[in-house]
Amino acid sequence: MNLSLVLWLLIALPILGVALYLLTPRRYQSSDSVAGSYDEWTEDGILEFYWGEHIHLGHYGVPPCRKDFRLAKSDFVHEMVRWGGLDRLPPGTTVLDVGCGIGGSSRILAKDYGFDVTGVTISPQQVKRAQDLTPAGVSAKFLVDDAMALSYPDASFDVVWSIEAGPHMPDKARFARELMRVLKPGGILVVADWNQRDDRQIPLNFWERPVMKQLLDQWAHPAFSSIEGFSEHLAATGFVEGEVITADWTVPTLPSWFDSIWQGIARPKGLIKFGVSGLIKSLREVPTLILMRIAFGAGLCRFGMFRAQRNPLISERSQDISTATAHH
């Protein structure tokens, strides 16, 4: 192979890769497109191999310190439990994990805290895998359900918990209402999510708009909410007692993005296990992971935490009546 051909390939292959990446997005079309994406990621096993049981970011402390990628992910769950005040709740507390993935967080909540956990996801393959990974005797069960229209009646759970599910929801107000609706009076909602900067305060600039478009298009996201915007949606449900408490966890979660890319190098057995097709699938996610790191590092995106308590005096019926009265 002559030198000119090698140089041509070095130039052409990255260009071809970028072109294929841009021309083959996984845009949000409906809840089916979200389910299909997660079914595919679960069936091939690549995401689980590199990310483990937790398909969410890790917590590296404040300031962030070097930490094993998978340990950071389980640490995130414990940090979220403490931040939400759930560590003060008794064993047997009923928890709904909305967007449970393959059940990593649900199993920790059940095993380490003694909670009675129900995990729901729109992906049948994730439910199957979560069930396979859950040992007998662990009080965590998994079902297919749609977070936009949860199949549970009003006031069903002591705690509603959700990690990084919000970007897949096309109607953030409806999502907020469903989360609050299924909480028992006095129950606690704890949510962790990827959020966009509030563009009502600072509009997206010339480079932020195309970056955000890729973050939406590549991972089946209809839209990101802002921390301020989703807090307003929760408050507007009429179910919240007092104020919605928020926090920004961008700093302690930021190392996750480059760590997730590093797993491809740190775990070379993946190349043997999944072959060339697996390598191509893995490499395809790298540009989005890099864009995520840029977005969160530059302030375009923020990692939001939300805690709300359901007003013990407001029922679903009374809230509907007050809403209807306000509309008239």
Backbone hydrogen bonds, N-H to C=O, Kabsch-Sander energy under -0.5 kcal/mol:
donor,donor_aa,acceptor,acceptor_aa,energy
6,V,2,N,-1.8
7,L,3,L,-2.5
8,W,4,S,-2.1
9,L,5,L,-2.4
10,L,6,V,-2.3
11,I,7,L,-1.5
12,A,8,W,-3.2
13,L,9,L,-2.6
15,I,11,I,-1.2
16,L,12,A,-2.9
17,G,13,L,-2.8
18,V,14,P,-2.6
19,A,15,I,-2.4
20,L,16,L,-2.7
21,Y,17,G,-2.2
22,L,18,V,-2.5
23,L,19,A,-2.1
24,T,20,L,-1.1
26,R,217,D,-1.1
29,Q,30,S,-0.6
33,S,30,S,-0.7
34,V,30,S,-1.3
35,A,31,S,-2.5
36,G,32,D,-2.8
37,S,33,S,-1.9
38,Y,34,V,-2.3
39,D,35,A,-2.6
40,E,36,G,-2.3
41,W,37,S,-2.4
42,T,38,Y,-1.9
43,E,39,D,-2.8
44,D,40,E,-2.0
45,G,41,W,-0.6
47,L,41,W,-0.7
49,F,45,G,-2.0
50,Y,46,I,-2.0
51,W,47,L,-3.0
52,G,48,E,-2.3
54,H,51,W,-0.7
55,I,53,E,-0.7
56,H,54,H,-1.3
59,H,72,A,-2.6
60,Y,58,G,-0.5
60,Y,252,P,-2.8
65,C,60,Y,-2.4
72,A,68,D,-2.7
73,K,69,F,-1.2
74,S,70,R,-2.0
75,D,71,L,-2.8
76,F,72,A,-1.7
77,V,73,K,-1.2
78,H,74,S,-1.6
79,E,75,D,-2.7
80,M,76,F,-2.5
81,V,77,V,-2.2
82,R,78,H,-2.3
83,W,79,E,-2.8
84,G,80,M,-2.2
85,G,81,V,-0.5
85,G,82,R,-1.1
86,L,81,V,-2.3
87,D,81,V,-0.8
88,R,85,G,-1.1
89,L,86,L,-1.8
92,G,114,G,-2.8
93,T,90,P,-1.5
95,V,116,D,-2.4
96,L,159,V,-2.3
97,D,95,V,-0.6
97,D,118,T,-2.9
98,V,96,L,-0.8
98,V,161,W,-3.1
99,G,97,D,-0.6
99,G,120,V,-2.4
100,C,97,D,-0.6
100,C,120,V,-2.1
103,G,100,C,-1.9
104,G,53,E,-1.0
107,R,103,G,-2.3
108,I,104,G,-1.6
109,L,105,S,-2.7
110,A,106,S,-2.0
111,K,107,R,-3.2
112,D,108,I,-2.5
113,Y,108,I,-0.7
113,Y,109,L,-0.6
114,G,110,A,-0.9
115,F,109,L,-1.9
116,D,93,T,-2.6
117,V,115,F,-0.9
117,V,139,S,-2.7
118,T,95,V,-2.8
119,G,141,K,-3.2
120,V,97,D,-2.8
121,T,143,L,-1.5
127,V,123,S,-1.8
128,K,124,P,-2.3
129,R,125,Q,-2.4
130,A,126,Q,-2.8
131,Q,127,V,-2.4
132,D,128,K,-2.1
133,L,129,R,-1.9
134,T,130,A,-0.7
134,T,131,Q,-0.7
138,V,135,P,-1.6
139,S,137,G,-0.5
140,A,138,V,-2.6
141,K,117,V,-2.1
143,L,119,G,-2.5
145,D,121,T,-1.7
147,A,145,D,-0.6
149,A,146,D,-1.9
155,A,181,R,-2.3
156,S,182,V,-1.5
157,F,182,V,-2.4
158,D,94,T,-0.8
159,V,94,T,-2.1
160,V,188,I,-2.2
161,W,96,L,-3.1
162,S,190,V,-1.7
163,I,98,V,-0.5
164,E,192,A,-3.5
168,H,165,A,-1.8
169,M,166,G,-2.3
172,K,170,P,-0.5
175,F,171,D,-2.3
176,A,172,K,-2.6
177,R,173,A,-2.1
178,E,174,R,-2.4
179,L,175,F,-2.2
180,M,176,A,-2.1
181,R,177,R,-2.8
182,V,178,E,-1.6
183,L,180,M,-1.0
184,K,157,F,-3.2
186,G,310,R,-2.0
187,G,184,K,-3.0
188,I,158,D,-2.1
189,L,308,A,-3.5
190,V,160,V,-2.6
191,V,306,F,-2.5
192,A,162,S,-2.7
193,D,304,G,-2.7
195,N,302,R,-2.7
196,Q,225,S,-2.4
197,R,300,L,-3.2
199,D,197,R,-1.0
201,Q,198,D,-1.4
202,I,198,D,-1.9
209,R,205,N,-1.8
211,V,207,W,-1.4
212,M,208,E,-2.8
213,K,209,R,-2.0
214,Q,210,P,-1.8
215,L,211,V,-2.1
216,L,212,M,-1.8
217,D,213,K,-3.0
218,Q,214,Q,-2.5
219,W,215,L,-0.5
220,A,26,R,-1.5
220,A,217,D,-0.6
221,H,216,L,-2.5
223,A,167,P,-1.2
230,F,226,S,-2.7
231,S,227,I,-1.8
232,E,228,E,-1.9
233,H,229,G,-1.9
234,L,230,F,-2.4
235,A,231,S,-2.5
236,A,232,E,-2.3
237,T,233,H,-0.6
237,T,234,L,-1.2
238,G,235,A,-1.4
241,E,309,Q,-3.3
242,G,240,V,-0.5
245,I,243,E,-0.5
245,I,307,R,-2.8
247,A,305,M,-1.5
249,W,247,A,-0.6
249,W,303,F,-3.1
253,T,249,W,-1.2
254,L,250,T,-1.4
254,L,251,V,-0.5
256,S,253,T,-1.8
257,W,254,L,-1.3
259,D,255,P,-2.1
260,S,256,S,-2.4
261,I,257,W,-1.2
262,W,258,F,-2.4
263,Q,259,D,-1.2
264,G,261,I,-1.4
265,I,262,W,-1.4
266,A,262,W,-2.9
267,R,263,Q,-2.0
270,G,267,R,-1.9
271,L,268,P,-1.4
272,I,268,P,-0.8
273,K,269,K,-2.8
274,F,270,G,-2.9
275,G,271,L,-1.4
278,G,274,F,-1.4
279,L,275,G,-1.9
280,I,276,V,-2.5
281,K,277,S,-2.3
282,S,278,G,-2.4
283,L,279,L,-2.9
284,R,280,I,-1.8
285,E,281,K,-0.7
285,E,282,S,-1.2
286,V,282,S,-0.6
286,V,283,L,-0.9
289,L,285,E,-2.2
290,I,286,V,-2.6
291,L,287,P,-2.5
292,M,288,T,-2.5
293,R,289,L,-2.2
294,I,290,I,-2.3
295,A,291,L,-2.9
296,F,292,M,-2.8
297,G,293,R,-2.2
298,A,294,I,-2.1
299,G,295,A,-0.6
300,L,295,A,-1.4
301,C,295,A,-2.0
302,R,195,N,-3.2
304,G,193,D,-2.4
304,G,302,R,-0.9
305,M,247,A,-2.5
306,F,191,V,-2.7
307,R,245,I,-2.6
308,A,189,L,-2.0
309,Q,241,E,-0.5
310,R,187,G,-2.6
311,N,239,F,-3.9
314,I,311,N,-1.4
315,S,313,L,-0.6
319,Q,315,S,-2.2
320,D,316,E,-2.2
321,I,317,R,-2.2
322,S,318,S,-2.1
323,T,319,Q,-2.1
324,A,320,D,-2.6
325,T,321,I,-2.4
326,A,322,S,-2.1
327,H,323,T,-1.8
328,H,324,A,-1.1
